[in-house]
């Protein structure tokens, strides 16, 4: 394997490791959000999109090069009197082109998956913070309502029934609004969790497909070695 494809394969392994870290319950979304908002990453965030698109462009170029090599060696024809070594070399180059195609394709796909996972985790952390704030606000409103109701009970003889009903109605309206907001936040959290589980399932299927390809690669390597020994 040439140097550039070794680097891309190493980058693919690194991407798989990052996806596993983001998908597995290693840390909570809040901790991931703190990591994303760290000073080091904040210094890189201004140019992160630029570097990301450059990386995508490089991976796309390597993917197109692998496709070109696949088309080139898949169309190669060998006459009846052609040497067996030439045919074996052509098949080996075709296999390498296919291998490079899968490596660059999976690396490109996982780059998009990692970007999407980071966005989903950040969104989930924000929603969790908003949900906790809404819960605290609801509890504070409930405590205030109870306090006001108790104070209202003590001064009920000096206040009119109309003012009392108005305060109770306003407090109940606030509690209903806060409960509705909390329900909406919980539904959004459930939706984000479903999206995260779907991405996890996709990542697992990609890992299984990668393992299958590596097994096929091992088998083809053994077949090639056997043919060389027989020659």
VOPAGU-2260 file (C-alpha; in pm, 1 decimal, decimal comma):
REM VOPAGU-2260
SITE   aa  ch    i         X         Y         Z
SITE  UNK   A    0       0,0       0,0       0,0
SITE  UNK   A    1     138,0     337,2    -100,5
SITE  UNK   A    2     198,0     615,8     148,5
SITE  UNK   A    3    -110,0     820,5      61,4
SITE  UNK   A    4    -343,4     523,1      88,6
SITE  UNK   A    5    -178,8     420,1     415,1
SITE  UNK   A    6    -256,1     767,3     550,0
SITE  UNK   A    7    -617,0     747,4     431,5
SITE  UNK   A    8    -657,3     400,0     585,7
SITE  UNK   A    9    -513,9     529,8     914,1
SITE  UNK   A   10    -754,6     822,9     897,4
SITE  UNK   A   11   -1040,4     575,7     840,9
SITE  UNK   A   12    -940,6     378,2    1151,3
SITE  UNK   A   13    -927,6     704,8    1346,0
SITE  UNK   A   14   -1275,1     795,6    1222,2
SITE  UNK   A   15   -1411,8     457,9    1333,0
SITE  UNK   A   16   -1261,7     515,8    1677,9
SITE  UNK   A   17   -1419,6     863,4    1697,1
SITE  UNK   A   18   -1760,3     728,9    1588,8
SITE  UNK   A   19   -1745,4     458,2    1855,4
SITE  UNK   A   20   -1657,2     719,9    2118,2
SITE  UNK   A   21   -1949,9     939,3    2015,1
SITE  UNK   A   22   -2200,4     655,0    1985,1
SITE  UNK   A   23   -2112,8     450,6    2293,2
SITE  UNK   A   24   -2223,8     586,6    2635,0
SITE  UNK   A   25   -1874,9     703,3    2723,8
SITE  UNK   A   26   -1982,7    1050,7    2835,7
SITE  UNK   A   27   -2305,4    1244,4    2867,3
SITE  UNK   A   28   -2406,1    1502,9    2602,9
SITE  UNK   A   29   -2333,2    1777,8    2856,7
SITE  UNK   A   30   -1972,5    1662,9    2896,2
SITE  UNK   A   31   -1928,9    1635,3    2521,2
SITE  UNK   A   32   -2066,1    1989,1    2490,0
SITE  UNK   A   33   -1811,1    2113,7    2744,2
SITE  UNK   A   34   -1537,1    1945,2    2542,3
SITE  UNK   A   35   -1663,2    2100,6    2218,9
SITE  UNK   A   36   -1669,7    2442,3    2389,0
SITE  UNK   A   37   -1318,4    2410,1    2529,3
SITE  UNK   A   38   -1063,0    2682,3    2456,1
SITE  UNK   A   39    -854,9    2462,9    2226,2
SITE  UNK   A   40   -1148,0    2364,7    2008,0
SITE  UNK   A   41   -1286,3    2718,3    2015,5
SITE  UNK   A   42    -961,2    2843,9    1864,5
SITE  UNK   A   43   -1004,6    2594,0    1581,3
SITE  UNK   A   44   -1378,5    2644,8    1535,0
SITE  UNK   A   45   -1332,8    2958,8    1325,4
SITE  UNK   A   46   -1147,2    2760,1    1059,3
SITE  UNK   A   47   -1305,4    2419,0    1123,8
SITE  UNK   A   48   -1549,5    2444,5     833,6
SITE  UNK   A   49   -1271,1    2546,3     595,9
SITE  UNK   A   50   -1053,3    2249,8     696,0
SITE  UNK   A   51   -1351,7    2016,5     682,2
SITE  UNK   A   52   -1435,1    2108,6     323,6
SITE  UNK   A   53   -1068,9    2074,3     225,7
SITE  UNK   A   54   -1068,6    1725,3     379,1
SITE  UNK   A   55   -1387,0    1634,4     190,9
SITE  UNK   A   56   -1235,5    1761,3    -133,3
SITE  UNK   A   57    -922,1    1548,7     -80,7
SITE  UNK   A   58   -1127,3    1237,3      -4,1
SITE  UNK   A   59   -1346,5    1298,1    -309,1
SITE  UNK   A   60   -1035,5    1326,8    -528,8
SITE  UNK   A   61    -898,5     997,4    -396,0
SITE  UNK   A   62   -1240,5     835,8    -441,9
SITE  UNK   A   63   -1254,6     950,7    -805,0
SITE  UNK   A   64    -900,8     825,3    -858,8
SITE  UNK   A   65    -998,1     483,9    -719,3
SITE  UNK   A   66   -1303,2     473,6    -946,5
SITE  UNK   A   67   -1084,5     560,6   -1244,7
SITE  UNK   A   68    -840,6     281,9   -1156,8
SITE  UNK   A   69   -1127,9      35,6   -1118,2
SITE  UNK   A   70   -1265,8     122,7   -1460,1
SITE  UNK   A   71    -919,0     108,7   -1612,1
SITE  UNK   A   72    -827,6    -238,9   -1487,1
SITE  UNK   A   73   -1177,2    -386,0   -1513,1
SITE  UNK   A   74   -1175,9    -310,1   -1887,5
SITE  UNK   A   75    -831,0    -454,7   -1940,9
SITE  UNK   A   76    -835,6    -744,9   -2187,4
SITE  UNK   A   77    -583,9   -1027,8   -2208,1
SITE  UNK   A   78    -534,4   -1234,7   -2520,7
SITE  UNK   A   79    -512,1   -1613,2   -2517,0
SITE  UNK   A   80    -135,3   -1605,5   -2552,5
SITE  UNK   A   81     -91,1   -1342,6   -2279,3
SITE  UNK   A   82     136,4   -1424,3   -1996,1
SITE  UNK   A   83     -26,0   -1542,4   -1674,1
SITE  UNK   A   84     182,6   -1302,0   -1471,1
SITE  UNK   A   85      39,7   -1005,1   -1660,6
SITE  UNK   A   86    -312,2   -1123,8   -1591,6
SITE  UNK   A   87    -232,1   -1175,3   -1224,7
SITE  UNK   A   88     -79,6    -828,3   -1206,4
SITE  UNK   A   89    -391,5    -681,2   -1364,7
SITE  UNK   A   90    -619,9    -861,7   -1118,9
SITE  UNK   A   91    -403,0    -748,8    -829,4
SITE  UNK   A   92    -418,2    -387,5    -944,7
SITE  UNK   A   93    -795,7    -416,9    -985,2
SITE  UNK   A   94    -822,5    -551,9    -632,2
SITE  UNK   A   95    -609,2    -265,2    -501,8
SITE  UNK   A   96    -829,2     -14,3    -684,0
SITE  UNK   A   97   -1139,9    -170,2    -531,2
SITE  UNK   A   98    -977,1    -166,9    -188,6
SITE  UNK   A   99    -885,8     199,8    -229,3
SITE  UNK   A  100   -1241,0     272,8    -341,4
SITE  UNK   A  101   -1385,9     123,3     -24,0
SITE  UNK   A  102   -1128,6     294,6     198,8
SITE  UNK   A  103   -1184,6     641,1      51,1
SITE  UNK   A  104   -1561,5     591,8      31,3
SITE  UNK   A  105   -1595,5     486,5     393,3
SITE  UNK   A  106   -1360,1     765,5     506,2
SITE  UNK   A  107   -1572,2    1021,9     320,4
SITE  UNK   A  108   -1895,5     880,7     461,2
SITE  UNK   A  109   -1768,6     865,4     820,3
SITE  UNK   A  110   -1651,9    1227,2     796,5
SITE  UNK   A  111   -2010,3    1330,1     729,5
SITE  UNK   A  112   -2136,3    1096,1    1004,1
SITE  UNK   A  113   -1897,7    1245,1    1261,7
SITE  UNK   A  114   -2000,3    1599,2    1169,7
SITE  UNK   A  115   -2367,6    1504,3    1204,2
SITE  UNK   A  116   -2309,0    1328,4    1537,2
SITE  UNK   A  117   -2133,5    1634,3    1680,2
SITE  UNK   A  118   -2424,3    1856,1    1575,0
SITE  UNK   A  119   -2680,5    1616,3    1726,5
SITE  UNK   A  120   -2489,1    1583,6    2053,9
SITE  UNK   A  121   -2454,4    1962,4    2083,9
SITE  UNK   A  122   -2826,4    2006,8    2013,2
SITE  UNK   A  123   -2915,2    1741,5    2269,6
SITE  UNK   A  124   -2697,7    1910,1    2532,3
SITE  UNK   A  125   -2870,3    2244,3    2467,0
SITE  UNK   A  126   -3212,9    2081,5    2489,9
SITE  UNK   A  127   -3119,5    1911,0    2816,8
SITE  UNK   A  128   -3004,6    2243,9    2961,9
SITE  UNK   A  129   -3327,8    2410,4    2848,7
SITE  UNK   A  130   -3532,5    2125,5    2995,3
SITE  UNK   A  131   -3356,5    2154,7    3331,6
SITE  UNK   A  132   -3406,7    2532,0    3331,1
SITE  UNK   A  133   -3775,9    2486,0    3247,5
SITE  UNK   A  134   -3813,8    2231,7    3528,5
SITE  UNK   A  135   -3649,9    2468,7    3776,0
SITE  UNK   A  136   -3870,9    2749,8    3653,9
SITE  UNK   A  137   -4179,1    2531,1    3691,6
SITE  UNK   A  138   -4077,8    2431,4    4043,4
SITE  UNK   A  139   -4010,8    2795,3    4132,4
SITE  UNK   A  140   -4347,7    2896,3    3991,2
SITE  UNK   A  141   -4518,8    2619,3    4187,6
SITE  UNK   A  142   -4343,2    2727,1    4508,4
SITE  UNK   A  143   -4436,2    3089,3    4441,4
SITE  UNK   A  144   -4795,4    2987,9    4373,5
SITE  UNK   A  145   -4816,3    2794,0    4696,7
SITE  UNK   A  146   -4658,2    3082,1    4889,3
SITE  UNK   A  147   -4893,8    3331,7    4733,9
SITE  UNK   A  148   -5189,2    3104,0    4797,1
SITE  UNK   A  149   -5090,9    3067,3    5164,1
SITE  UNK   A  150   -5042,0    3441,5    5196,9
SITE  UNK   A  151   -5369,1    3491,8    5021,3
SITE  UNK   A  152   -5535,7    3259,7    5267,7
SITE  UNK   A  153   -5402,3    3462,4    5560,1
SITE  UNK   A  154   -5526,5    3789,3    5414,4
SITE  UNK   A  155   -5843,6    3647,8    5261,6
SITE  UNK   A  156   -6063,3    3849,2    5493,6
SITE  UNK   A  157   -5907,2    4175,5    5370,0
SITE  UNK   A  158   -5901,6    4090,8    4998,0
SITE  UNK   A  159   -6185,5    4042,8    4758,8
SITE  UNK   A  160   -6270,9    3706,0    4607,2
SITE  UNK   A  161   -6228,2    3846,9    4256,4
SITE  UNK   A  162   -5863,2    3945,2    4309,5
SITE  UNK   A  163   -5792,7    3605,8    4466,6
SITE  UNK   A  164   -5939,2    3418,6    4169,1
SITE  UNK   A  165   -5740,3    3636,6    3927,9
SITE  UNK   A  166   -5408,3    3558,6    4097,4
SITE  UNK   A  167   -5487,6    3186,3    4110,4
SITE  UNK   A  168   -5586,0    3187,9    3742,7
SITE  UNK   A  169   -5264,6    3362,2    3639,9
SITE  UNK   A  170   -5054,1    3121,0    3841,4
SITE  UNK   A  171   -5234,2    2821,0    3696,5
SITE  UNK   A  172   -5183,5    2963,0    3347,3
SITE  UNK   A  173   -4811,7    2998,1    3414,6
SITE  UNK   A  174   -4790,1    2641,9    3544,4
SITE  UNK   A  175   -4977,5    2509,8    3238,0
SITE  UNK   A  176   -4746,9    2704,0    3004,6
SITE  UNK   A  177   -4437,9    2575,1    3180,5
SITE  UNK   A  178   -4569,7    2218,6    3174,9
SITE  UNK   A  179   -4642,4    2249,8    2803,2
SITE  UNK   A  180   -4291,3    2383,8    2739,5
SITE  UNK   A  181   -4143,0    2097,7    2938,8
SITE  UNK   A  182   -4345,2    1843,8    2739,4
SITE  UNK   A  183   -4225,7    1995,3    2410,7
SITE  UNK   A  184   -3864,0    1979,9    2527,2
SITE  UNK   A  185   -3904,6    1617,3    2633,1
SITE  UNK   A  186   -4052,0    1526,7    2292,4
SITE  UNK   A  187   -3759,6    1699,1    2120,2
SITE  UNK   A  188   -3516,3    1505,8    2341,5
SITE  UNK   A  189   -3684,4    1177,3    2249,9
SITE  UNK   A  190   -3657,5    1267,3    1881,7
SITE  UNK   A  191   -3286,6    1345,5    1916,9
SITE  UNK   A  192   -3230,6    1017,4    2101,0
SITE  UNK   A  193   -3401,6     829,0    1817,1
SITE  UNK   A  194   -3177,5    1005,8    1563,3
SITE  UNK   A  195   -2873,2     917,7    1773,0
SITE  UNK   A  196   -2980,1     551,2    1792,5
SITE  UNK   A  197   -3032,5     547,5    1413,7
SITE  UNK   A  198   -2680,7     684,0    1360,9
SITE  UNK   A  199   -2547,1     426,1    1604,6
SITE  UNK   A  200   -2716,3     150,3    1404,9
SITE  UNK   A  201   -2565,9     288,3    1083,0
SITE  UNK   A  202   -2221,6     302,4    1242,3
SITE  UNK   A  203   -2254,0     -59,0    1361,3
SITE  UNK   A  204   -2359,0    -174,6    1012,9
SITE  UNK   A  205   -2061,8      10,9     864,4
SITE  UNK   A  206   -1829,4    -157,5    1111,6
SITE  UNK   A  207   -1970,0    -500,3    1023,1
SITE  UNK   A  208   -1936,8    -425,2     651,0
SITE  UNK   A  209   -1578,2    -313,5     704,7
SITE  UNK   A  210   -1498,2    -636,4     892,4
SITE  UNK   A  211   -1653,6    -836,0     608,2
SITE  UNK   A  212   -1444,3    -651,1     352,2
SITE  UNK   A  213   -1130,5    -712,0     555,0
SITE  UNK   A  214   -1212,7   -1084,8     570,2
SITE  UNK   A  215   -1258,6   -1088,7     192,2
SITE  UNK   A  216    -930,7    -903,4     156,4
SITE  UNK   A  217    -758,8   -1168,0     370,4
SITE  UNK   A  218    -908,0   -1446,4     162,2
SITE  UNK   A  219    -804,3   -1282,8    -165,2
SITE  UNK   A  220    -454,1   -1228,8     -26,5
SITE  UNK   A  221    -427,6   -1595,7      66,3
SITE  UNK   A  222    -549,4   -1694,6    -282,6
SITE  UNK   A  223    -293,6   -1464,2    -443,3
SITE  UNK   A  224     -13,4   -1606,6    -226,8
SITE  UNK   A  225    -120,4   -1962,4    -310,7
SITE  UNK   A  226    -119,9   -1883,3    -685,1
SITE  UNK   A  227     226,1   -1727,8    -657,0
SITE  UNK   A  228     359,7   -2034,5    -475,3
SITE  UNK   A  229     206,1   -2266,7    -732,8
SITE  UNK   A  230     370,6   -2062,3   -1014,5
